[in-house]
Amino acid sequence: MSQAPLAERAHAPGAPHVGPAGPRQALFPGWTGLREALHAEWTKVRTLPGTPWLLAALILLTVAVSTAAVSAATCPYGGCSVDPAKLSLTGINLGQVVAAILAVLVISGEYSTGMIRITITAVPRRITMLAAKAVVVTGLVLAAGTIAVLGSLLAGRLLLPGHGFTAAHGSLPLSLADGPVLRAAGGSVLYLALITLLSLGVATIIRDSGAAIGTVLGLLYLSPIIAAVVKTPHWHNDIERYAPMSAGLTIQATTGLRGLPISPWGGLGVLAAWAAAALLAGGLLLRLRDA
């Protein structure tokens, strides 16, 4: 077996071309393709006029709804029956809509304008293209979601004591130093990221923006309505245990954990399974169908 240096073998007949990126590009073309796809997707997403507005809306709506929920809550002298961390994160219920819309538009918008053909021409590996979109849009939602969650918890920390949520009533101030509160905060950010991935997968399957957004919102909001109507305890618990929104939001619970239909991390795992299934189905159809 030849032991010639890499530089000599790179110029041998039939050897892969070593471009400006050096030997790494020749040895790991897949990683290079992903890096270029990430750069292209980041350029497209950040230059879209709607992206900063949607990210700002995610933050503002989440904090505003959480603040309103906290302002309307009271804790009587007999004790607080409300989970203060979950209450302070109520805005996630609305913020997820904005995250879903952003994720859908990232790919469905290209189908509506025909730009998807240019994207696939530039990045022939369609799975690489989808992975790049997923990384970019999820990164943006993680950043915006972190700000939204911190703002919501700050509102809860400042306002809840004035509504009776005090140590005398068995409710300590919200603090990220408290393990359950930290889990609820970090889990809420991850919840938004998983909703983003779920929405991206659904949009890749359906392609049409309106239909994809409607499908995602149906998956999220219909299950709690159905669970409220179903009277059979077994079916009620199963819906809450396996529906994406009901299961995923158990990550916010810091009290009454034994009464939950599923554990907090288990619920987030269910949502992750939904997101993975949507992305796998979307990736498969992306490879099989024409642009």
Buried (B, 14 or more C-beta within 10 A) or exposed (E): EEEEEEEEBBEEEEEEEBEEEEBEBBEEEEEBBBBBBBEBBBEBBEEBEEBEEBBEBBBBBBBBBBBEBBEEBEBEEEEBEBBBBBBBBBBBBBBBBBBBBBBBBBBBBBBEEEEBEEBBEEBEBBBBBBBBBBBBBBBBBBEBBBBBBBBBBBBBBEBBBEBBBBEEBEBEBBEBEBEBBBBBBBBBBBBBBBBBBBBBBBBBBBBBBEBBBBBBBEBBBEBBEBBEEBEEEEEBBBBBBBBBBBBBBBBBBBBEEEEBBBBBEBBBBBBBBBBBEBBEBBBEBBEEEEB
